[in-house]
């Protein structure tokens, strides 16, 4: 196991540099004047443009800019905005709120999605199966901004059981409804994926063998059926944490959550490319670490998988 983890960590290095290079190139290749609007309605002085160009190496080719950027990044320096604010400060203030929101959403989609998928997978073509099918179609068809505004208006304005906007420190109790909105589409996918996986594995030879041996239904389902059926579901859930964090822009905007989604939106509007790159680099690291964790969970779920 130790050798496998070390090998996987070494494999993450070229993936990390490759993805960050691609992100850096895409963001800084966007046409337009990076100093537009930085000095108000008037044009920026030539001295300011020259100073900022030298500071951010904007006259150098993109590969050279990337080398400078990665040199600072590996020391923990994410750089500064054109206004002089440290990007690491922006990330440290916004990242915890988005992480908490994503974890709440992941928990909700795992609990509800797995429960619905397991129940419908074991009892197919019944009333519950049809109800979950219709419900998941409904969740997939409704855009996030529609469901977010509806729940905010009904629960927050009409009934008053939640705060329409989340507090600055974003406590977990106020993130339940935003987390449900954020994870609603993924929850439908988890339910459908779990149902399909259980339905397929329930016809497998090892399940029929366990039943023929006279094992209790609880052991057949819990030990043999679920452990193998959950492998694709765990894969989806593991990679979905980064997707939830990256896709929280709409949800954070609806519920006024100060997270990285809003910071990315502000950075795009104000053409703060360094901020966009810094936040996306953090999301890349989340994706890579979650993929490693999912790979390690495979052996715990399926005893046939061994790492050498």
C-alpha positions in Angstrom: 0.0 0.0 0.0 2.8 2.4 0.9 4.5 1.9 -2.4 1.3 2.4 -4.3 0.5 5.7 -2.5 4.1 6.9 -3.2 3.7 6.0 -6.9 0.3 7.7 -7.1 1.7 10.9 -5.5 4.6 10.9 -8.0 2.1 10.5 -10.8 0.2 13.6 -9.5 3.2 15.8 -10.1 3.1 15.9 -13.9 -0.7 16.1 -13.8 -0.5 19.1 -11.5 2.0 21.0 -13.6 0.2 20.1 -16.8 -3.2 21.3 -15.6 -1.9 24.4 -14.0 0.0 25.3 -17.2 -3.1 24.8 -19.3 -5.2 26.9 -16.9 -2.5 29.6 -16.8 -2.3 29.7 -20.6 -6.1 29.8 -21.1 -6.7 32.6 -18.5 -3.8 34.9 -19.6 -4.5 34.4 -23.3 -7.9 36.0 -23.1 -7.7 39.1 -25.3 -8.3 42.5 -23.8 -6.5 45.2 -21.8 -5.7 43.9 -18.3 -5.5 47.5 -17.0 -8.9 48.6 -18.4 -10.9 50.2 -15.6 -8.1 49.9 -13.0 -7.8 53.7 -12.8 -11.4 54.6 -12.9 -12.9 56.3 -15.9 -9.6 57.8 -17.0 -6.8 55.8 -18.7 -4.0 54.5 -16.5 -0.8 56.5 -16.6 2.1 55.0 -18.7 4.2 54.9 -15.5 1.6 52.7 -13.8 1.3 50.4 -16.8 5.0 50.0 -17.1 5.4 49.3 -13.4 2.6 46.7 -13.3 3.9 45.1 -16.6 7.3 44.6 -15.1 5.9 43.4 -11.8 3.8 40.7 -13.4 6.2 39.9 -16.2 3.5 40.7 -18.8 6.0 41.4 -21.5 7.6 38.0 -21.2 6.3 35.0 -23.1 3.6 32.9 -21.4 6.0 30.0 -20.6 8.3 32.4 -18.8 5.4 34.0 -16.9 4.3 30.5 -15.9 7.8 29.6 -14.6 7.8 32.8 -12.5 4.3 32.1 -11.2 5.1 28.5 -10.2 8.3 29.6 -8.5 6.3 31.8 -6.2 3.4 29.3 -5.9 5.7 26.5 -4.7 6.7 28.8 -1.8 3.1 29.5 -0.9 2.9 32.9 -2.6 -0.2 33.1 -4.8 0.7 36.6 -5.9 -1.3 39.8 -5.6 -4.2 41.5 -7.4 -3.6 44.6 -9.4 -4.9 46.5 -6.4 -2.1 45.1 -4.2 -4.2 42.6 -2.2 -2.7 39.2 -1.5 -4.5 36.5 -3.3 -3.7 34.0 -0.5 -5.7 36.3 1.8 -8.7 36.2 -0.6 -8.5 32.4 -0.7 -8.1 32.0 3.0 -11.2 34.1 3.7 -13.4 32.6 1.0 -12.2 29.0 0.7 -13.5 27.8 4.1 -17.1 28.9 3.4 -17.1 27.2 0.0 -15.5 24.1 1.5 -18.2 23.9 4.2 -20.9 24.5 1.6 -19.5 21.7 -0.6 -19.2 19.3 2.3 -22.8 19.9 3.4 -23.9 19.4 -0.2 -21.8 16.2 -0.5 -23.3 14.8 2.7 -26.8 15.6 1.6 -26.4 14.0 -1.8 -24.6 10.9 -0.3 -27.3 10.3 2.4 -30.4 11.0 0.2 -29.0 9.7 -3.0 -27.6 6.5 -1.6 -30.7 5.8 0.4 -33.0 6.3 -2.5 -30.8 4.3 -4.9 -30.5 1.4 -2.5 -34.2 1.2 -1.8 -35.2 1.4 -5.4 -32.4 -1.0 -6.5 -33.6 -3.7 -4.1 -37.3 -3.1 -4.9 -37.5 -2.3 -8.6 -40.6 -1.3 -10.5 -42.6 -0.5 -7.4 -44.2 2.7 -6.3 -41.1 3.9 -4.6 -39.0 3.2 -7.7 -41.4 5.2 -9.9 -41.5 8.0 -7.3 -37.7 8.3 -7.2 -37.5 8.2 -11.0 -39.9 11.1 -11.3 -38.2 13.0 -8.5 -34.8 12.6 -10.1 -36.1 13.7 -13.5 -37.6 16.8 -11.8 -34.3 17.6 -10.1 -32.3 17.2 -13.3 -34.8 19.4 -15.3 -34.8 22.3 -12.8 -31.8 24.7 -13.1 -30.0 25.5 -9.9 -30.8 29.1 -9.9 -34.5 28.3 -10.2 -34.6 25.9 -7.3 -32.4 28.2 -5.3 -34.6 31.2 -5.7 -37.8 29.2 -5.0 -36.5 27.7 -1.8 -35.1 31.0 -0.7 -38.4 32.8 -1.3 -40.7 30.0 0.1 -38.6 29.0 3.2 -36.9 32.3 3.8 -39.4 35.0 2.9 -42.9 33.3 3.0 -42.5 30.8 5.9 -39.4 32.4 7.6 -37.8 29.2 8.8 -34.4 30.0 7.3 -32.4 33.2 6.8 -32.7 34.3 3.1 -29.0 35.1 3.2 -26.2 33.3 5.0 -24.2 35.0 7.7 -20.6 36.1 7.1 -19.1 33.2 9.0 -21.4 30.7 7.2 -22.4 28.3 10.0 -23.3 24.8 9.0 -26.9 25.3 10.2 -27.4 28.0 7.6 -25.8 26.0 4.8 -28.3 23.1 4.8 -30.7 24.6 2.2 -27.9 26.1 0.0 -26.2 22.8 0.2 -29.3 21.0 -0.9 -29.7 23.4 -3.8 -26.0 23.0 -4.8 -26.2 19.2 -4.6 -29.6 18.6 -6.1 -28.5 17.6 -9.5 -25.7 15.4 -8.2 -28.1 13.8 -5.8 -30.3 12.7 -8.7 -27.2 11.2 -10.4 -26.2 9.4 -7.2 -29.6 7.9 -6.8 -29.8 6.7 -10.4 -26.2 5.4 -10.4 -26.7 3.5 -7.2 -30.0 2.0 -8.4 -28.4 0.8 -11.7 -25.3 -0.6 -10.0 -27.4 -2.6 -7.5 -29.7 -3.8 -10.1 -26.8 -5.1 -12.2 -24.9 -6.7 -9.3 -28.0 -8.4 -7.9 -28.0 -10.7 -10.9 -24.3 -11.6 -10.5 -23.0 -15.1 -9.8 -21.5 -14.2 -6.4 -24.9 -12.9 -5.2 -26.7 -16.0 -6.3 -24.1 -18.1 -4.7 -24.4 -16.3 -1.4 -28.2 -16.7 -1.5 -27.8 -20.4 -2.4 -25.6 -20.9 0.7 -28.4 -19.7 2.9 -26.8 -16.5 4.0 -29.2 -14.0 5.7 -30.6 -11.3 3.4 -28.9 -8.6 5.5 -25.5 -10.2 5.0 -26.0 -10.8 1.3 -27.0 -7.2 0.7 -24.6 -5.5 3.2 -21.5 -7.5 2.7 -21.7 -8.8 -0.9 -24.0 -6.6 -2.9 -23.4 -3.1 -1.6 -19.6 -3.2 -1.3 -19.3 -4.0 -5.0 -22.2 -1.8 -6.1 -20.8 1.3 -4.4 -17.5 1.4 -6.3 -18.8 3.6 -9.1 -20.9 5.7 -6.7 -17.8 6.3 -4.5 -15.9 7.4 -7.6 -18.6 9.9 -8.5 -18.9 11.2 -4.9 -15.1 11.6 -4.6 -14.7 13.6 -7.7 -17.9 15.6 -7.0 -16.4 17.5 -4.1 -14.2 19.6 -6.4 -17.1 20.0 -8.9 -19.4 21.3 -6.1 -16.8 23.8 -5.0 -16.1 25.0 -8.6 -19.8 25.1 -9.4 -21.0 27.1 -6.4 -21.0 30.5 -8.1 -24.8 30.5 -8.6 -25.6 29.1 -5.2 -23.3 31.5 -3.4 -24.7 34.4 -5.3 -28.3 33.5 -4.4 -27.7 33.1 -0.7 -25.0 35.8 -0.5 -22.2 33.4 0.6 -18.8 34.9 0.6 -17.0 32.0 -1.1 -14.5 31.3 -3.9 -17.4 31.2 -6.4 -18.2 34.8 -5.9 -14.5 35.7 -5.8 -14.0 34.0 -9.2 -16.9 35.9 -10.6 -15.6 39.2 -9.4 -12.1 38.4 -10.7 -13.5 37.6 -14.1 -15.6 40.8 -14.3 -12.6 42.9 -13.2 -10.1 40.9 -15.3 -8.0 39.9 -12.3 -6.4 36.9 -14.0 -4.0 36.1 -11.2 -6.9 35.7 -8.8 -8.7 33.3 -11.2 -5.6 31.2 -11.7 -4.9 31.0 -7.9 -8.4 29.9 -7.0 -8.5 27.3 -9.9 -5.1 25.9 -8.8 -6.6 25.2 -5.4 -9.5 23.4 -7.0 -7.1 21.3 -9.1 -5.3 20.2 -5.9 -8.7 19.2 -4.4 -9.5 17.1 -7.5 -6.2 15.4 -7.4 -6.3 14.5 -3.7 -9.9 13.3 -3.9 -9.0 11.0 -6.8 -6.2 9.6 -4.7 -8.5 9.0 -1.8 -11.1 7.3 -4.1 -8.4 4.9 -5.4 -7.5 4.0 -1.9 -11.1 3.3 -0.9 -11.4 0.7 -3.7 -9.5 -1.9 -1.8 -11.7 -1.4 1.2 -14.9 -1.9 -0.8 -13.8 -4.8 -3.0 -11.5 -7.4 -1.5 -10.5 -8.6 -4.9 -8.6 -5.3 -5.4 -5.1 -5.3 -3.9 -2.3 -2.7 -4.3 1.2 -3.9 -4.9 
